[in-house]
Amino acid sequence: MRELSAVERQWLFKRSDLDRTPSRKAGISLEDELKRRRATIEFIGSLGLRSGLYVPLSRTPSRLMS
């Protein structure tokens, strides 16, 4: 597995960070919050695909993937 860049690492959270989110403080379980996050990410990605504004990395020319 390749090492993550600084930009990619900024989105990795410690468990303690996830326990202090507003939704967790409001009583939503971690499992439910993670399911909601995943669904939101998938929804945003689908909007991008349908609008033509998003091109999956697998379709990006290799020179742009470095």
Backbone as CSV, one residue per row, in Angstrom:
resi,resn,N_x,N_y,N_z,CA_x,CA_y,CA_z,C_x,C_y,C_z
1,MET,0.850,-1.181,0.000,0.000,0.000,0.000,0.893,1.242,0.000
2,ARG,0.531,2.213,-0.818,1.363,3.411,-0.913,1.166,4.311,0.309
3,GLU,2.156,5.143,0.559,2.052,6.106,1.659,1.125,7.245,1.240
4,LEU,0.320,7.718,2.185,-0.622,8.792,1.889,0.078,10.138,1.864
5,SER,-0.387,11.022,0.997,0.156,12.377,0.948,-0.391,13.185,2.127
6,ALA,0.175,14.347,2.364,-0.281,15.217,3.458,-1.746,15.599,3.278
7,VAL,-2.140,15.842,2.039,-3.543,16.207,1.767,-4.470,15.051,2.126
8,GLU,-4.069,13.832,1.793,-4.897,12.662,2.114,-4.920,12.390,3.615
9,ARG,-3.800,12.585,4.285,-3.729,12.312,5.730,-4.576,13.265,6.553
10,GLN,-4.860,14.447,6.035,-5.626,15.415,6.819,-7.050,14.919,7.085
11,TRP,-7.510,13.927,6.329,-8.869,13.419,6.493,-8.932,12.150,7.327
12,LEU,-7.822,11.748,7.924,-7.822,10.592,8.813,-7.996,11.080,10.243
13,PHE,-8.976,10.522,10.920,-9.288,10.980,12.271,-9.002,9.894,13.293
14,LYS,-8.558,10.302,14.457,-8.373,9.380,15.569,-9.745,9.039,16.132
15,ARG,-9.852,7.899,16.773,-11.116,7.485,17.396,-11.590,8.556,18.382
16,SER,-10.651,9.125,19.137,-11.028,10.155,20.121,-11.628,11.387,19.442
17,ASP,-11.163,11.706,18.223,-11.745,12.828,17.473,-13.189,12.518,17.087
18,LEU,-13.428,11.285,16.666,-14.779,10.895,16.249,-15.750,10.847,17.419
19,ASP,-15.237,10.653,18.620,-16.102,10.619,19.809,-16.519,12.014,20.259
20,ARG,-15.924,13.056,19.676,-16.222,14.430,20.100,-16.959,15.245,19.036
21,THR,-17.534,14.594,18.039,-18.260,15.333,17.012,-19.606,15.807,17.567
22,PRO,-20.191,16.832,16.974,-21.491,17.310,17.465,-22.573,16.231,17.473
23,SER,-22.594,15.372,16.465,-23.623,14.332,16.442,-23.410,13.308,17.550
24,ARG,-22.168,12.983,17.854,-21.888,12.051,18.964,-22.311,12.684,20.280
25,LYS,-22.039,13.978,20.444,-22.449,14.676,21.665,-23.966,14.743,21.775
26,ALA,-24.655,14.670,20.627,-26.122,14.701,20.615,-26.724,13.311,20.834
27,GLY,-25.872,12.309,20.981,-26.363,10.976,21.298,-26.426,9.988,20.151
28,ILE,-25.941,10.357,18.968,-25.924,9.433,17.837,-24.743,8.479,18.008
29,SER,-24.991,7.199,17.791,-23.918,6.212,17.960,-22.849,6.404,16.888
30,LEU,-21.641,5.953,17.202,-20.544,6.048,16.240,-20.886,5.255,14.981
31,GLU,-21.456,4.077,15.141,-21.826,3.256,13.995,-22.814,3.989,13.089
32,ASP,-23.818,4.623,13.678,-24.807,5.359,12.889,-24.168,6.570,12.207
33,GLU,-23.303,7.271,12.919,-22.645,8.438,12.314,-21.798,8.020,11.120
34,LEU,-21.047,6.923,11.252,-20.201,6.468,10.148,-21.047,6.022,8.954
35,LYS,-22.193,5.390,9.218,-23.096,5.010,8.126,-23.614,6.257,7.414
36,ARG,-23.980,7.272,8.192,-24.479,8.516,7.600,-23.393,9.229,6.801
37,ARG,-22.164,9.215,7.312,-21.052,9.838,6.585,-20.844,9.145,5.240
38,ARG,-20.846,7.815,5.270,-20.649,7.045,4.032,-21.759,7.358,3.030
39,ALA,-23.003,7.370,3.488,-24.129,7.652,2.600,-24.011,9.055,2.004
40,THR,-23.574,10.011,2.802,-23.418,11.391,2.324,-22.323,11.477,1.273
41,ILE,-21.215,10.813,1.519,-20.105,10.816,0.561,-20.546,10.184,-0.758
42,GLU,-21.278,9.057,-0.675,-21.761,8.401,-1.887,-22.747,9.300,-2.633
43,PHE,-23.602,10.007,-1.908,-24.572,10.907,-2.523,-23.859,12.052,-3.248
44,ILE,-22.882,12.666,-2.595,-22.140,13.768,-3.208,-21.401,13.278,-4.456
45,GLY,-20.807,12.088,-4.378,-20.131,11.524,-5.535,-21.091,11.276,-6.692
46,SER,-22.293,10.773,-6.358,-23.266,10.515,-7.427,-23.737,11.815,-8.073
47,LEU,-23.870,12.876,-7.282,-24.232,14.175,-7.849,-23.156,14.664,-8.810
48,GLY,-21.913,14.501,-8.406,-20.802,14.908,-9.265,-20.770,14.130,-10.568
49,LEU,-20.995,12.817,-10.477,-21.013,11.993,-11.687,-22.141,12.404,-12.622
50,ARG,-23.332,12.601,-12.068,-24.481,12.952,-12.898,-24.346,14.336,-13.516
51,SER,-23.651,15.232,-12.821,-23.499,16.592,-13.351,-22.340,16.712,-14.342
52,GLY,-21.492,15.690,-14.369,-20.341,15.723,-15.257,-19.162,16.483,-14.677
53,LEU,-19.258,16.873,-13.413,-18.180,17.632,-12.783,-17.123,16.748,-12.130
54,TYR,-17.410,15.467,-12.009,-16.512,14.558,-11.323,-16.090,13.449,-12.269
55,VAL,-14.789,13.195,-12.318,-14.267,12.094,-13.114,-13.544,11.157,-12.157
56,PRO,-13.988,9.902,-12.041,-13.312,8.957,-11.137,-11.843,8.825,-11.500
57,LEU,-10.993,8.561,-10.519,-9.553,8.437,-10.762,-9.241,7.385,-11.804
58,SER,-10.038,6.330,-11.867,-9.770,5.279,-12.845,-9.928,5.781,-14.277
59,ARG,-10.594,6.916,-14.458,-10.778,7.482,-15.794,-9.848,8.669,-16.037
60,THR,-9.081,9.040,-15.040,-8.193,10.185,-15.149,-6.908,9.758,-15.877
61,PRO,-6.420,10.548,-16.806,-5.153,10.205,-17.469,-4.046,9.981,-16.438
62,SER,-3.216,8.979,-16.679,-2.188,8.608,-15.707,-1.235,9.744,-15.378
63,ARG,-1.028,10.670,-16.279,-0.097,11.764,-15.983,-0.664,12.681,-14.887
64,LEU,-1.967,12.670,-14.665,-2.557,13.504,-13.621,-2.632,12.814,-12.284
65,MET,-2.343,11.526,-12.258,-2.488,10.748,-11.029,-1.220,10.712,-10.186
66,SER,-0.166,11.376,-10.577,1.093,11.317,-9.827,1.057,12.189,-8.603
